[in-house]
């Protein structure tokens, strides 16, 4: 049983997903491979759609030739030639076209396949989990104030640009002597960010929902960590690239790669 609040929210999200879905590109009836020479091209298809897609090479007669599956949110590379054409379709429903490309005069070409049409609507819909009511009970109040000793609370604090402008930047971020000059006082990484556009957005809200662990998960994690911190804790080592100050502020870790069955 869902609360009326949860049911209304799920219905609204589903309606917004269908209403606001970006349409997929119309299939080009004239798309076909052209004879433009023997220049080799490595083409990579990267999908932002959370379902299997079918990749087709287009013959010189405009016929589709199956060249394989593109996994959900996956990436696949094909070796081809300048002037060759490709089409990507959904494997579900009406098998909409989600991308088409004609390879140009380059040795490498990337095709980003964005969610669109029915695929966008499908992955935007809130999943109706049988545990939704349980998880709703674990949500924290979003307006809880950040007050008192920080080790006693957990909260989300929203700041406006005006609040940030009033700050003395020297009071925040990585300090002089810890990192290179151009990273001093930084609180946001502006260089290692190429992965951000590839993170699917699953809500129309502010982006934060803070909740407690379920009790079984909490107990399993804390009990396991209490044991491993005594027999498996090791120095982390310096992270290369100057992204952090952990060559000055040393940290230890339990390496999860050593516990694949956990």
SERO-4910 file (N, C-alpha, C, O; in steps of 0.05 Angstrom, whole numbers):
BEGIN
 pado doro    nc1    nc2    nc3   cac1   cac2   cac3    cc1    cc2    cc3    oc1    oc2    oc3
  Unk    A     17    -24      0      0      0      0     18     25      0     36     27     16
  Unk    A     13     43    -18     28     68    -19     11     90     -7    -14     90     -8
  Unk    A     25    110      6     10    133     16     -1    149     -7      9    147    -30
  Unk    A    -21    165     -2    -33    181    -24    -12    201    -35    -12    207    -58
  Unk    A      6    210    -17     27    228    -25     46    214    -45     54    226    -66
  Unk    A     54    189    -38     72    174    -56     59    168    -83     71    171   -104
  Unk    A     34    159    -82     19    152   -106     16    176   -125     20    174   -149
  Unk    A     10    199   -113      7    224   -129     33    232   -142     34    240   -165
  Unk    A     55    229   -126     81    237   -137     90    218   -160    100    228   -180
  Unk    A     85    192   -156     92    173   -178     76    178   -203     87    177   -225
  Unk    A     50    184   -200     33    189   -223     42    214   -237     42    215   -262
  Unk    A     50    235   -222     58    260   -234     84    256   -249     88    266   -271
  Unk    A    103    241   -237    128    235   -251    124    221   -277    136    227   -297
  Unk    A    106    201   -277    101    186   -301     88    204   -322     95    202   -346
  Unk    A     70    221   -314     57    240   -333     77    259   -345     77    264   -369
  Unk    A     95    270   -328    115    288   -337    134    274   -357    142    286   -377
  Unk    A    141    249   -351    160    235   -368    148    232   -396    162    236   -416
  Unk    A    123    224   -398    110    220   -424    106    247   -438    111    249   -462
  Unk    A     98    267   -423     92    293   -435    117    308   -445    117    320   -467
  Unk    A    139    306   -429    162    322   -435    184    306   -451    205    317   -456
  Unk    A    178    281   -458    198    265   -471    207    278   -497    191    286   -514
  Unk    A    234    279   -500    245    290   -525    240    270   -548    247    247   -545
  Unk    A    229    279   -570    224    260   -592    250    249   -604    270    263   -604
  Unk    A    249    225   -613    272    213   -626    275    224   -655    255    233   -666
  Unk    A    299    222   -666    302    232   -694    286    216   -713    284    191   -711
  Unk    A    275    229   -733    259    215   -754    279    199   -771    301    208   -778
  Unk    A    271    174   -778    288    158   -795    292    170   -822    272    179   -835
  Unk    A    316    171   -832    322    182   -858    318    160   -879    334    141   -880
  Unk    A    298    163   -895    291    142   -915    314    139   -936    315    119   -950
  Unk    A    331    159   -938    352    159   -959    379    151   -947    399    153   -961
  Unk    A    380    144   -921    405    137   -909    417    112   -921    404     91   -921
  Unk    A    442    114   -931    456     90   -942    485     96   -942    494    119   -941
  Unk    A    501     75   -943    530     78   -944    539     88   -972    527     80   -992
  Unk    A    559    105   -972    569    117   -997    598    107  -1001    612    100   -983
  Unk    A    606    107  -1026    633     99  -1033    650    124  -1035    651    138  -1055
  Unk    A    664    130  -1012    680    154  -1010    710    147  -1007    725    164   -998
  Unk    A    718    123  -1014    746    116  -1012    749     94   -991    730     82   -982
  Unk    A    774     89   -984    781     67   -966    792     77   -939    805     62   -925
  Unk    A    786    102   -932    795    113   -906    782     99   -883    757    100   -880
  Unk    A    798     86   -866    786     72   -844    777     91   -821    791    111   -816
  Unk    A    755     84   -809    744    100   -787    736     81   -764    722     61   -769
  Unk    A    744     88   -741    736     74   -716    713     90   -704    716    112   -695
  Unk    A    688     78   -704    665     92   -694    656     80   -668    653     55   -666
  Unk    A    652     96   -648    643     87   -621    616     98   -615    611    122   -617
  Unk    A    598     80   -608    571     87   -600    569     86   -570    574     65   -558
  Unk    A    561    107   -557    557    108   -528    528    114   -523    517    133   -532
  Unk    A    515     97   -507    487     99   -502    480    110   -475    493    103   -455
  Unk    A    461    129   -474    450    139   -449    422    128   -444    407    138   -428
  Unk    A    416    106   -459    390     93   -456    393     67   -441    410     51   -447
  Unk    A    376     64   -421    379     41   -402    363     16   -413    346      5   -399
  Unk    A    369      9   -437    358    -16   -449    375    -23   -473    390     -7   -483
  Unk    A    373    -49   -481    388    -58   -504    380    -43   -530    356    -38   -534
  Unk    A    400    -37   -546    395    -24   -572    407    -42   -594    426    -57   -589
  Unk    A    396    -39   -618    407    -55   -641    421    -36   -660    411    -15   -668
  Unk    A    446    -43   -667    462    -27   -685    461    -39   -713    465    -63   -716
  Unk    A    456    -23   -733    455    -32   -761    475    -16   -778    478      8   -775
  Unk    A    489    -31   -795    504    -18   -817    485    -16   -841    472    -36   -848
  Unk    A    485      7   -854    468     11   -877    483      4   -903    504     14   -908
  Unk    A    471    -13   -919    484    -21   -944    482      2   -964    470     23   -958
  Unk    A    495     -1   -987    494     20  -1008    467     21  -1020    461     40  -1035
  Unk    A    450      1  -1015    422      1  -1025    403     11  -1004    379     12  -1008
  Unk    A    414     19   -980    396     29   -959    384      8   -942    365     13   -927
  Unk    A    394    -17   -944    383    -39   -928    398    -40   -901    422    -34   -900
  Unk    A    384    -48   -880    396    -51   -854    409    -78   -851    398    -98   -857
  Unk    A    435    -77   -841    449   -102   -836    457   -102   -807    473    -85   -798
  Unk    A    447   -122   -792    452   -124   -763    481   -128   -757    494   -147   -767
  Unk    A    493   -110   -741    521   -113   -733    525   -117   -703    547   -116   -693
  Unk    A    503   -120   -688    506   -126   -660    489   -109   -641    475    -90   -649
  Unk    A    490   -117   -616    475   -104   -594    492    -83   -580    516    -88   -576
  Unk    A    480    -61   -573    492    -41   -555    479    -44   -528    455    -40   -525
  Unk    A    494    -51   -508    484    -58   -481    472    -32   -468    479    -10   -475
  Unk    A    454    -36   -449    442    -13   -434    464      5   -422    482     -5   -408
  Unk    A    463     31   -428    482     50   -418    511     42   -425    529     50   -411
  Unk    A    513     27   -447    539     17   -454    553     31   -477    544     52   -486
  Unk    A    575     19   -486    591     31   -507    601      8   -524    609    -13   -514
  Unk    A    601     12   -551    611     -8   -569    626      6   -592    618     28   -601
  Unk    A    647     -7   -602    663      5   -624    662    -13   -648    662    -38   -646
  Unk    A    660     -1   -672    660    -16   -697    681     -3   -715    685     21   -716
  Unk    A    695    -20   -730    714    -11   -750    699     -9   -777    687    -29   -786
  Unk    A    702     14   -790    687     17   -815    703     36   -833    728     38   -831
  Unk    A    689     49   -852    703     66   -871    688     92   -875    664     94   -870
  Unk    A    703    112   -885    691    138   -891    667    135   -910    669    121   -930
  Unk    A    645    148   -904    621    147   -921    602    125   -913    580    124   -924
  Unk    A    610    107   -895    591     86   -886    571     98   -866    576    116   -851
  Unk    A    547     87   -867    525     97   -851    516     76   -831    517     52   -836
  Unk    A    506     85   -808    497     68   -787    470     78   -776    465    102   -776
  Unk    A    454     60   -767    428     67   -754    426     50   -728    434     27   -728
  Unk    A    415     63   -707    411     49   -682    382     50   -675    369     72   -675
  Unk    A    370     27   -668    342     26   -661    339     13   -633    356     -1   -623
  Unk    A    315     19   -621    307      4   -598    300    -24   -606    294    -29   -629
  Unk    A    302    -42   -587    293    -70   -592    265    -75   -581    254    -96   -585
  Unk    A    254    -55   -567    227    -58   -555    206    -42   -570    213    -24   -586
  Unk    A    181    -48   -565    159    -32   -575    160    -30   -605    162    -50   -620
  Unk    A    158     -5   -615    158      0   -644    186      2   -656    189      9   -679
  Unk    A    206     -4   -640    234     -4   -649    242     22   -662    252     23   -684
  Unk    A    237     43   -646    243     70   -656    273     73   -664    290     60   -652
  Unk    A    278     90   -683    305     98   -689    314    118   -668    300    138   -663
  Unk    A    337    114   -656    347    132   -635    372    147   -644    380    167   -632
  Unk    A    384    137   -666    408    151   -676    415    142   -704    410    119   -711
  Unk    A    426    160   -720    436    154   -746    461    170   -751    464    192   -740
  Unk    A    480    159   -766    504    174   -771    517    166   -797    514    143   -806
  Unk    A    530    184   -810    545    180   -835    574    187   -828    580    210   -821
  Unk    A    592    168   -830    620    172   -822    634    192   -840    632    190   -865
  Unk    A    648    211   -827    662    231   -842    691    225   -847    700    202   -842
  Unk    A    706    245   -855    735    241   -861    751    245   -836    762    266   -831
  Unk    A    752    224   -820    766    224   -794    773    195   -787    761    177   -798
  Unk    A    793    192   -770    800    164   -762    784    154   -739    781    130   -735
  Unk    A    772    173   -723    756    165   -700    730    182   -700    731    206   -705
  Unk    A    708    170   -694    683    184   -692    667    173   -668    665    148   -665
  Unk    A    655    190   -652    639    182   -630    610    190   -634    605    213   -643
  Unk    A    592    173   -627    563    178   -630    550    175   -603    549    153   -592
  Unk    A    541    197   -591    528    196   -565    498    193   -570    485    209   -584
  Unk    A    486    172   -559    458    166   -563    442    174   -538    444    161   -517
  Unk    A    428    196   -540    413    206   -517    385    193   -516    374    186   -536
  Unk    A    375    191   -491    348    180   -488    328    198   -501    330    222   -498
  Unk    A    309    186   -514    288    202   -529    263    185   -531    263    161   -526
  Unk    A    241    198   -538    216    185   -544    207    166   -522    209    172   -498
  Unk    A    198    142   -530    188    123   -511    210    112   -493    204    105   -470
  Unk    A    235    112   -502    257    103   -485    261    122   -462    266    113   -439
  Unk    A    260    148   -468    263    168   -447    240    166   -427    244    168   -403
  Unk    A    216    163   -437    193    161   -420    195    137   -402    188    138   -378
  Unk    A    204    114   -413    206     89   -398    226     92   -375    220     83   -353
  Unk    A    249    103   -380    269    104   -359    266    128   -341    280    130   -321
  Unk    A    246    146   -347    240    168   -329    218    160   -309    215    174   -289
  Unk    A    204    139   -315    182    131   -297    193    121   -271    212    105   -270
  Unk    A    181    129   -249    189    119   -223    182     90   -220    159     82   -225
  Unk    A    202     73   -212    195     44   -209    177     40   -186    180     51   -164
  Unk    A    157     23   -190    138     17   -169    148     -7   -152    140    -29   -156
  Unk    A    166     -1   -134    178    -22   -117    158    -30    -96    144    -14    -84
  Unk    A    157    -57    -90    139    -66    -68    149    -56    -41    135    -58    -21
  Unk    A    174    -45    -40    185    -35    -15    184     -4    -14    197      8      3
  Unk    A    168      8    -32    168     37    -33    159     50     -6    171     69      3
  Unk    A    139     38      7    130     49     32    151     47     54    154     65     70
  Unk    A    166     24     54    188     21     73    209     42     69    219     54     88
  Unk    A    217     47     43    238     66     38    229     95     44    244    111     52
  Unk    A    203    100     40    192    127     46    196    133     76    201    156     83
  Unk    A    192    113     92    195    117    121    224    123    129    229    135    150
  Unk    A    243    116    112    271    120    118    281    148    109    304    155    115
  Unk    A    265    162     93    273    189     84    275    208    107    259    207    126
  Unk    A    295    226    105    298    247    125    284    272    116    280    277     92
  Unk    A    275    288    135    262    314    128    281    332    113    303    337    124
  Unk    A    274    341     89    293    357     73    299    384     85    319    397     79
  Unk    A    281    394    103    285    420    115    298    419    143    298    439    157
  Unk    A    309    396    151    322    394    176    347    413    177    363    413    158
  Unk    A    349    429    198    370    448    200    397    435    207    398    415    221
  Unk    A    418    447    197    445    438    203    455    453    228    469    473    225
  Unk    A    448    443    251    455    456    276    469    437    295    465    413    293
  Unk    A    485    448    312    499    432    332    524    420    322    532    425    299
  Unk    A    538    404    339    563    391    330    558    373    306    539    358    305
  Unk    A    575    376    286    570    363    260    570    332    262    558    319    245
  Unk    A    584    321    283    584    292    284    557    281    295    554    257    297
  Unk    A    539    299    303    514    290    314    491    292    294    468    284    300
  Unk    A    495    303    270    473    307    252    482    302    223    506    300    217
  Unk    A    463    299    206    468    297    177    446    313    164    422    310    170
  Unk    A    453    331    146    433    348    133    442    356    105    465    351     98
  Unk    A    424    368     91    430    380     65    426    410     67    405    419     75
  Unk    A    447    425     60    445    454     62    446    466     34    464    460     18
  Unk    A    426    482     28    424    495      1    435    523      4    426    539     21
  Unk    A    453    531    -15    465    557    -15    459    571    -41    460    558    -62
  Unk    A    452    596    -41    448    612    -65    474    625    -73    493    626    -58
  Unk    A    476    634    -98    500    646   -108    508    670    -91    532    675    -87
  Unk    A    488    685    -81    494    708    -64    508    699    -38    526    713    -28
  Unk    A    500    676    -27    513    666     -3    542    660     -8    560    665      8
  Unk    A    548    648    -32    575    641    -38    592    666    -43    616    666    -36
  Unk    A    580    687    -55    596    711    -60    604    725    -34    624    739    -34
  Unk    A    589    721    -13    595    734     13    617    720     28    629    731     47
  Unk    A    624    696     20    645    680     33    672    691     27    677    702      6
  Unk    A    690    688     46    719    692     41    729    666     30    731    647     45
  Unk    A    737    665      4    745    640     -8    769    627      5    773    603      3
  Unk    A    784    643     20    808    632     33    801    614     57    818    600     67
  Unk    A    776    615     66    767    599     88    758    571     79    752    554     96
  Unk    A    758    566     53    747    541     43    766    528     23    784    540     12
  Unk    A    761    502     19    776    488     -2    804    480      6    812    482     29
  Unk    A    819    471    -14    847    463    -11    864    487     -6    862    507    -20
  Unk    A    882    485     14    897    508     23    925    509     10    935    489      0
  Unk    A    937    534     10    964    537     -1    984    518     12    983    514     36
  Unk    A   1001    507     -5   1020    487      5   1011    459      3   1026    440      6
  Unk    A    984    455     -1    973    428     -3    971    419    -32    973    396    -38
  Unk    A    966    439    -50    962    432    -78    976    453    -95    987    473    -84
  Unk    A    976    449   -122    988    469   -139    973    495   -138    950    496   -129
  Unk    A    985    517   -147    974    544   -144    946    546   -155    929    559   -143
  Unk    A    941    535   -179    916    539   -192    893    523   -179    870    527   -186
  Unk    A    899    506   -160    878    491   -145    873    502   -117    856    492   -103
  Unk    A    888    522   -109    885    533    -82    856    544    -78    845    557    -96
  Unk    A    844    538    -55    818    547    -47    795    535    -64    772    544    -62
  Unk    A    801    516    -81    780    504    -97    762    485    -80    772    470    -63
  Unk    A    737    487    -85    718    469    -72    703    451    -93    688    433    -86
  Unk    A    708    457   -119    695    442   -140    716    434   -161    732    451   -169
  Unk    A    716    409   -168    735    399   -189    724    408   -216    702    400   -224
  Unk    A    739    423   -232    729    433   -257    744    420   -281    740    427   -304
  Unk    A    760    399   -275    775    387   -296    766    358   -302    762    350   -325
  Unk    A    763    342   -281    755    314   -284    725    312   -283    714    302   -263
  Unk    A    711    321   -304    682    324   -303    668    312   -328    644    315   -330
  Unk    A    683    298   -345    671    289   -370    649    268   -365    631    264   -382
  Unk    A    649    255   -341    629    234   -336    602    246   -327    582    232   -328
  Unk    A    601    272   -320    577    283   -309    553    282   -328    531    274   -320
  Unk    A    556    290   -354    533    288   -372    523    260   -377    501    256   -386
  Unk    A    539    240   -370    531    212   -375    515    200   -351    506    178   -353
  Unk    A    512    216   -329    498    206   -306    468    211   -311    459    234   -314
  Unk    A    452    189   -312    423    193   -318    410    210   -296    414    205   -272
  Unk    A    393    228   -304    377    244   -285    350    229   -281    336    225   -301
  Unk    A    344    221   -257    320    205   -252    298    219   -238    277    208   -233
  Unk    A    301    245   -231    280    260   -219    279    288   -230    298    297   -244
  Unk    A    258    302   -225    256    330   -233    260    348   -208    254    372   -209
  Unk    A    269    337   -186    272    351   -161    300    364   -159    314    365   -179
  Unk    A    307    373   -135    333    387   -131    357    369   -133    380    378   -134
  Unk    A    353    342   -132    375    324   -136    384    310   -111    403    294   -112
  Unk    A    372    315    -88    381    303    -63    357    290    -49    336    303    -45
  Unk    A    361    265    -41    341    252    -23    358    237     -3    372    218    -10
  Unk    A    358    246     22    374    235     43    358    216     60    336    222     68
  Unk    A    369    192     65    353    172     79    372    154     95    396    154     91
  Unk    A    361    140    114    376    121    131    378     94    117    362     87    100
  Unk    A    399     79    125    401     52    116    377     36    128    367     43    149
  Unk    A    370     15    114    353     -5    127    369    -17    150    393    -19    148
  Unk    A    356    -26    171    370    -36    194    388    -61    187    410    -62    196
  Unk    A    378    -80    171    395   -103    164    420    -95    149    442   -105    154
  Unk    A    417    -76    130    441    -67    115    460    -52    133    484    -55    132
  Unk    A    449    -35    151    466    -20    170    482    -39    187    506    -35    191
  Unk    A    469    -59    198    482    -78    216    504    -94    201    526    -98    212
  Unk    A    497   -103    177    516   -118    161    541   -102    155    564   -113    157
  Unk    A    538    -77    146    561    -60    139    578    -53    163    602    -55    162
  Unk    A    565    -45    185    580    -36    208    595    -59    221    618    -56    230
  Unk    A    582    -82    223    595   -105    235    619   -114    218    641   -120    229
  Unk    A    615   -114    191    637   -122    173    660   -103    176    684   -111    177
  Unk    A    654    -77    176    675    -57    177    691    -58    204    715    -55    204
  Unk    A    677    -62    226    690    -64    251    711    -87    252    732    -84    264
  Unk    A    705   -108    238    724   -130    236    747   -124    217    771   -128    223
  Unk    A    741   -113    194    761   -108    173    780    -85    181    803    -85    172
  Unk    A    770    -66    196    788    -43    203    811    -53    220    832    -39    222
  Unk    A    808    -76    233    829    -86    251    848   -104    236    871   -108    245
  Unk    A    840   -117    214    858   -135    201    864   -129    171    880   -142    159
  Unk    A    850   -108    160    854   -103    131    858    -73    124    858    -66    101
  Unk    A    861    -56    144    865    -28    139    893    -23    129    913    -32    141
  Unk    A    896     -8    107    922     -2     95    924     27     86    903     40     82
  Unk    A    948     38     84    951     65     74    940     67     46    944     49     29
  Unk    A    926     89     40    914     92     13    934     97     -8    932     86    -30
  Unk    A    955    112     -2    974    120    -22    965    146    -35    942    154    -33
  Unk    A    984    160    -48    978    186    -59    963    183    -86    970    167   -103
  Unk    A    941    198    -89    926    199   -113    940    217   -133    943    240   -127
  Unk    A    949    206   -156    964    223   -175    946    244   -188    922    242   -189
  Unk    A    959    265   -199    945    285   -214    939    311   -199    930    330   -211
  Unk    A    945    311   -173    941    336   -158    912    343   -152    906    366   -147
  Unk    A    894    322   -154    865    328   -150    859    331   -120    839    344   -113
  Unk    A    875    320   -103    870    321    -74    894    330    -59    915    336    -71
  Unk    A    891    332    -33    914    338    -16    922    314      1    933    318     23
  Unk    A    917    290     -9    922    267      8    952    259     10    959    239     22
  Unk    A    969    275     -3    998    272      3   1005    287     28   1027    283     39
  Unk    A    988    305     37    992    320     62    973    310     84    982    307    107
  Unk    A    948    305     77    929    294     96    926    264     89    911    257     71
  Unk    A    940    247    103    941    219     97    915    205    105    903    211    125
  Unk    A    908    185     88    884    170     94    889    140     91    907    132     76
  Unk    A    874    124    106    876     95    103    850     84     91    830     99     89
  Unk    A    851     59     82    827     48     69    826     18     73    846      5     78
  Unk    A    802      7     71    798    -22     68    792    -26     38    771    -16     28
  Unk    A    809    -40     24    807    -43     -5    786    -64    -11    791    -88     -7
  Unk    A    763    -56    -22    741    -75    -28    748    -94    -50    736   -115    -52
  Unk    A    769    -87    -67    777   -106    -87    788   -132    -75    788   -153    -89
  Unk    A    796   -132    -50    806   -155    -37    784   -173    -25    789   -194    -14
  Unk    A    759   -163    -28    736   -178    -17    714   -180    -38    692   -171    -34
  Unk    A    720   -194    -61    701   -195    -83    675   -209    -76    654   -204    -88
  Unk    A    675   -226    -56    651   -241    -49    634   -227    -29    612   -236    -23
  Unk    A    643   -204    -19    628   -189      2    605   -174    -11    590   -161      3
***
